[in-house]
Amino acid sequence: MKLSNCHSGFPTGAPGPLKMANPVREYDCGSTGALATLEGREPSGRPEAELWMGAYPAASSRLRQPDGSKVSLAAAIHTNPVAVLGRECTTRFSARLPFLRKVLAIARALSIQVHPSRAQAAAGFAREQAAGMSQAERSYVDLYAKPEMLLPVTEFAALAGLRPRDRIIQMLASLNVPALRPVLLTLESEAVQAGPAGVLAILATWPRAQRRALASLICERAHGLEWVITLAEQHPDDPLVVAPLLLRLHRLQPGQPIYLPNGVPHACLSGVGVEIMASRGQVYCASVGRSMPASPQRHSPEPERLSSPAPGQ
């Protein structure tokens, strides 16, 4: 990243690209050694889930200057966006880096997530702004959508996109769990527009006192359903351990990308991969993985957000 005419401690005419120091995000879903191995350092002994490269305000990369000091990339952009981003990028996206790159190192399943479209994000942000909600209370923390793409470095397992309704009914019915009958009725009812999205909502809001018993029974009946059993072992209090029966399972090989447009429910299950996304905070979570911070808040996806990427298993 060559910089010129910078201020506030930034070098003028820096000789060539500047190296970055990138923050590691520690969530309990992370691997204890994968990111350390990639960076050539000793493992910290703590679960490290994500390495962030970008100017996202919550965890900006820092630029190493020739004198050895470090400057926040977010601060550098704020000080002189044209020098850091270039005029074309600044004209199109204003004074912000429009993307964030992450290296994911997933050892335990992440939450089921859905990202809104630009129109939904803008409307939701305006609504919550008018209501005077604090940043911590908000579901819509900005005006922007958050499409993303993942390129696996190792074998990578992910759930993405809803299965066909008939297939979901067949797979859930095969579990023969009486408590799931309301879920099956929701799916079978033509009057319920939400369909599979309604099922995610029902399971995500299942009564807390009954969650462990339901997840345990699902695991007991899930003969041969590898990922249902694995999720039940990882998250024994969550009925959404049935997520592999609702969403398509993708077993990706190194170098095999998957694109996740806005509105597609998805969850990373295991593996190391590089993710590129719009640098914004819009995310709606159900459960299964409780590895991410409490904010953004968890929401059930709305029907119009749901679509499917390339077919999985």
N, C-alpha and C positions, 0 to 999 in steps of 0.2 A: 504494500500500500504506500505509494509515493505521495508525500504531503508537501504543500507549499503555502507560503503566506499564512502560517498558523500563528496563534497567539496562546497566551496563558501557559507558558512552559513547553509548548509544542515546538519541535525543531522546524527550522525554515529550510525547505529543499532537502528533506531527509534522503540519504543515499539509498535509493531502492526500497523494496518492501520492508515493512517493519514486522518483526515477529510479535505474536500475540501470546499472552498468558491467559488461559481459558479456565473458567470456574468449573469445578466438579460438583454436581448436585447429589447429595447423599439421601437416598430414599431406601426404605427397607426392601424394595423390589430389586435392588441392584446387585450386581456381582461384586465379590470382594477382591477380585484380581484382574478382571479383563481390561479395565481402563488403565490401571497401573502398568500392565504389560504393554499396551499400545503406546503409552507415554515413556516407557523405559525407566520407570521409577519403582521404588519399593511399595508394595501394597500398604494401605493405611490400616487394614484390619477391619474397616467399616464397609458396609454395602454402598457402592458407588454406582448410581444408575445412569447418570447422564453427564456428558461433557458438552458445555455450551460454547458456541463460537458465534459471537454477534454482539449487538448493542442493546439487548433487551434490558430494560431498566432494573429489573429485579436481580440480574446477574450478568453484568456486562463484561466482555473480554477487556483486557488491558493491553495497551501497546507498549512494547519495550523500546525505549528511546536509546540513541547511541551512547548517552552518558550512563546507562544502566537503570535509570528511573523508569517508572511505569505510569501511563496515563490511561484513564478509562476511555474506551472507545466511544461510549455514549456521551461522555463529557466532551470529547474531541469533536464529535459530530455537532453537538449543541453549540460549541464555540465557533466552528467554521465548517458548516455542512458542505459547501461547494468544494473546499480543499480536500475534504476527506472522501466524499461520495461522488464528486463530479457534478457538473451542471445539469446534465441530462437526468440523472437519478434524482437530484434535488428538485428539479422542475416537476417531475412526475409524481414523486412520493413525499415532497417537502423535506424537512430536516430530520429524516429518520431512515435507518437502514431497513429496507422492506422485507428482509428475510432473516431467519435464524437457522443455523446449522447445529445439529446435535449428533453426538455419538452415543447411542443407546447401548447399555450392557444390562440386559434383563435376565434375572434369575428366577423371579416370581412374577406372576401375572399382574399386569397393570389394570386399572379401572377400565370399564367400557366407556368410551368417550364419543361425543358427537360435537361437531363444530358448526356454527350457524353460517348462513350466507351473509354477504355484505349487507343486503337489505334488512335481514333479520337483526343483524348486529347493530346497524344504525338505528333501527326503530327501538330496539330494546335499550340501547344506551340512552337515547333521548328520553324514553319513558322513565328510566331509573334516575336520570339526571333531574328531571322535573319533580320526581318524588323526594329529592334530597337525600338519596341513599349514600352511605359512606362507601369508600372503595372496598372495604372488607365485606360489606353486605351485598355487593353487586354480583349479578350473574353476567352482565354485559360490561366488561371493564374498558371497552373501547369501541370504535366504529367499524372495525375491520373483520373480514373473514379470515379463516385460518386453514386453507388447504395444505396438504403435506404429501411428501413422497419419501419412501424408505428404500434404501439400497442395502441389503444384507451383506455383512462382512463374513459371518459364519452362517450355518444353517439357522433359520429364523422361523419361529412359529407365531402366527398372528390370527386373530379373528377379525373379519372385515366384511360388511355387507350382510343383509338379512337373507336367510334361506327362503325358498318358496314356502308359502303358508301351508300347503298340503304336506310338505316334507317335515316341517316343524311339528305339525299335528301327529304325524306318524311316529316321529322319534320320541316326543313327549309321552304319547300313549304307551309306547313300548316299555316305559319305566314302571307303569302300573302303580303310580303313587296317588292315592286318593286325594290328597290335599291339592294336587295340581288340576283337579277337575274344573275349578273355576277358570283356570288358565286356558284349558282346552275349550271351554264354552266360549270364552272371549275370542279365541281364534276361529271357531266354527260359526260364530254369529256374523251373518252378512251385514247386520246393522252396525257393527263396530268398525268404523272406518280405520281406526288406528291399527287393527290387526296385530302383527308381530310387535309393533311399537308399543301397543297396549300391554302386551305380555311383559316387555321390559319394565314398564311402569308398575305393573302389579307386583312383580318380583322384587323390584328395587325398594318398594314401600311395604314389604311384607311385615306383619307385626313382629316387633323385636323379640318378644318372648318365645315365638315359635320358629325363629329362623334356624337355630342350630339343629332342632329336631328334623326340620324339613330337609336341610342340606345333608344331614346324616342319612336319612332314608333315601334320598336321591343317589348318594354315593353307593349305598348298599345295593340298589337296584341297577346300577349303571354297569352291567356286565360287559366288559370289553370296550367300554367307552373311555379310552385312555385319558383324554383331557378333562372330562367331567370328574373322574376320580382324582386326577392331579389337583384340579382346582379345589375340590372338596378337602383335600389334605392341606392345601395352602390357606384356605379361607373357610374354615368349618362352620362359620356363623352366617354364611351368605347363600340364599337360595339361587342367586345368579350363577352358581356353579354349573347350572344347565346351559350357560351361554354358548358352549360349543354346539348345542342342538338348535340354537336360535340363529346363530351367525355362521357364516362360511369359514371353514378352517383352511388357512393358507400355510403350506409348508414350503417356505422359500429357500432356494439355494443361494450361496454367495454370488452376488452380482445380478440376482433376479429381482428387479424393482417392483414395488407396488405403489400405485397412486391412490391417495385417499382424498377425494373431493369433499367439499362441504356437504354435510348431511348424512355421511356414511358412518354408522356405528362401528367402532373398531376397538380392539384391545391387543396390545403386544403381550405375548405369552413367554417367549424365551429367545435368547440369542443376542448377537452383537450386530448393530447396523448403523448406517449413517442416515440421518433424517434431515430433510430440508423442508422448511415451512415458512409461511408468512409470520413475521415477527410480531405476533400479537398474543393476547392472553385469553381469547375466547375458547372456552371448553365447557362441555356439559358432561358430567360423570354420573354413571349409575353406581354400581359397586363392584363386587368380586375383588379387585385389588384395592386396598386402602393405603397404597404406598405413597400417594402424592399428598401435598399439603391440603389442609382443610379448605382453603380458598384457591381457586374458584369453587363455588358451591356446586352440589350435585343436583342434577336435574334429569328427569326422564326425557328422552328425545321426543320431539313433536313429529306427527306423521309426515308433514311436508318436508322434513329434513332427511328422510330415509331413502336411500337408493343403494345401489350395489356396485362395487368395483368389479374387476375381472373375476370370473367364477373361481371359487375355491372348492374344497372337498365338501 
